[in-house]
Amino acid sequence: MITFVIPSHNNLRHLVNVYESIRKNAPQAKIMFLDDGSTDGTWEWVQEQSESHQHRGVKSYRSEKRVGHTILYDVGISLATNDIVGILHADMIIGPNYVENMLKHLR
């Protein structure tokens, strides 16, 4: 399957939306949240999701200081446990068949 790598800095309200869209449209996907030194409650929410949904493949990582999303993409990819990794911005959502459409280009 796929792991979605999602860095975020002070983008909690959108992060909730991307999470819900993944659970709705790609429920088997693993999720790697990466907090980029947020101060808006992002880290606390990410930890809660990671702890309460660990069985569903939700993991988290935190950078104490802001390092930028491109560095966190590399961190997330290195921590992913699947061969296929999708990169999402925290303010994106996925729709139906997103994963299937992405995977058909890999075949």
N, C-alpha and C positions, 0 to 999 in steps of 0.2 A: 504494500500500500504506500501511502504518501505521508510525509511529515510537512506541515506548514510551519514555516519560520516567520514569526511576526514580532519585530521590534516596535517599541513604543516609547515615546517621551511625552508625558502629560496629555495623553489622548484617551483617557479612560472611557469616555462616553462612546467613542467610535470603536474601541477595542471590544466592548461588550457586543456591539453589532456584528463584528467580524466573527467573533466566537459563536454567536447564535447562528449565523449563516453557515458556518462550517458544520456545526452539529446538525443542522437541518438538511443540508445538501451533500455532506460527505461525512456521515456519522462514524465511519471506520477510520478516518484520518487521525493521525497523531498531531498534536499542536505543541509547538515550542514558543512560549512567550518570552521575550527578552525585554526587560525594563531598562531604559536608558536614563537612570537617575531621576525618575519622576518624583514630583512632590504633590500630585493631585489625588493620591490614593490608588494609583495604578498598581504599585507593587503589592499593596495589601490585597487587592482584588485578584491579581495574578497568583499570589501565594494561595489564596483561598481556592481558586479553581484547580491549581496544581495539586493541592492536598486532598481536596474532596473528589477530584476526578482523575486521580492518578491511574486508576484501573482503566480509564478510557484513553490513556496515552497523553495526558496533559502534563507538560513539564515547564519549569520556569528557570530563568537566570536573571541576575541583576548586576548591573554595573553601578557602582556607588556614585560615580561621576559620569557626566554625559560624555560619550565617546562617538556618537553618531550611528545612524542606522546601517551604514555600509560595513562598519566594523562588526556590528552585532549580527549582520547576515552571515558573516564568516564564522562567528562564534556559534550561531544556531546551526549552521550546516555541519560544523564539526561535532556538535552534540547530538545531531539527529541519528536515529537508529535505523532508519529506512534508507534504501538505495535511491529513492526518488524523493526530492525535496522541492516544495513550492514556496516561493517567497511572496509574502503579502505585506502591504503597508497596513498599519493599524486602522486606517480609515477606509479600507476596502471591504467589500463583501463578495461572497461567491454565490452564484446561482445554481439552479439545477443543471446537472451534466457537466459542471465545470471540470471536475477531475477526469471524467471520461473523455472530454474534448481535449484536455491537456495530454493525457496519456496516449491518445491515438497518434499524436505527432512523434512520440518516442518509439513507436513500433516500427 
